[in-house]
Amino acid sequence: MDLWDAIRNRRSIRAYKPDPLPRDTITRVLEAARLAPSACNKQPWHFFVVLDPAERAALKAAYNQDWFCRAPAIIVACAKPKQAWKRIDDVSYAWVDIAIAFDHLTLAAHAEGLGTCWIGAFKPAEVRRCLNLPDDMEPVAMTPLGIPAEPGNPPQRKPLSEITTWL
Ligand SMILES: Cc1cc2nc3c(=O)[nH]c(=O)nc-3n(C[C@H](O)[C@H](O)[C@H](O)COP(=O)(O)O)c2cc1C
């Protein structure tokens, strides 16, 4: 799929078919995240692929939406802040790195004909409990992954003139 096609036509999907996904397809989607750039190439991330129905149901405690755990897979992106590059003022770039990797992942999923929806409004303590996360990992983003059952909403974006300053 053409990159512009993916950028223009990806939508957040909030309804999924239950069909299981081939492992190869999920692996390609993860590969797109793996190839993402990161500050100083630190790659301070870890991705959990939750396929087990009971594990997915348990994650509902972290994000209480049926459509979220009905998808055949949930991907959870965790930062490893201690491994991340830090700016001169000590600000960690872990979340920036995760955001880039996750955007790669969502675009690659779209190119595979799959839907995603970035989930940020989850309860981190519940994700930590469900996945038994070690202390050095911080959950940053989750997404269901599956065949879309609905097309998603039409895009609504601010015009370029409102969000740019040319000097
Ligand atoms: C950082 C981030 C966090 C988000 N968190 C949620 C969320 O918790 N729940 C949800 O339904 N959508 C969430 N979204 C999806 C946004 O609502 C969606 O991207 C936005 O409305 C634009 O729609 P589109 O993705 O279809 O273009 C999130 C998106 C981003 C980038």
The ligand as a Gaussian input file, in Angstrom:
#p B3LYP/6-31G(d) Opt

LIG

0 1
 C       -2.455000       9.394000      22.131000
 C       -3.851000       8.958000      21.727000
 C       -4.704000       8.468000      22.691000
 C       -5.992000       8.018000      22.321000
 N       -6.802000       7.442000      23.264000
 C       -8.006000       6.949000      22.893000
 C       -8.820000       6.267000      23.828000
 O       -8.471000       6.084000      24.986000
 N      -10.028000       5.798000      23.408000
 C      -10.466000       5.937000      22.107000
 O      -11.564000       5.458000      21.797000
 N       -9.696000       6.586000      21.192000
 C       -8.486000       7.079000      21.540000
 N       -7.683000       7.697000      20.614000
 C       -8.147000       7.818000      19.208000
 C       -8.483000       9.267000      18.857000
 O       -9.718000       9.607000      19.408000
 C       -8.493000       9.379000      17.311000
 O       -7.206000       9.111000      16.816000
 C       -8.920000      10.781000      16.842000
 O      -10.251000      11.056000      17.221000
 C       -8.804000      10.914000      15.324000
 O       -9.558000       9.913000      14.685000
 P       -8.887000       8.896000      13.660000
 O       -7.837000       8.103000      14.429000
 O       -9.998000       8.012000      13.169000
 O       -8.256000       9.681000      12.559000
 C       -6.416000       8.130000      20.959000
 C       -5.513000       8.626000      20.011000
 C       -4.256000       9.025000      20.376000
 C       -3.301000       9.493000      19.301000

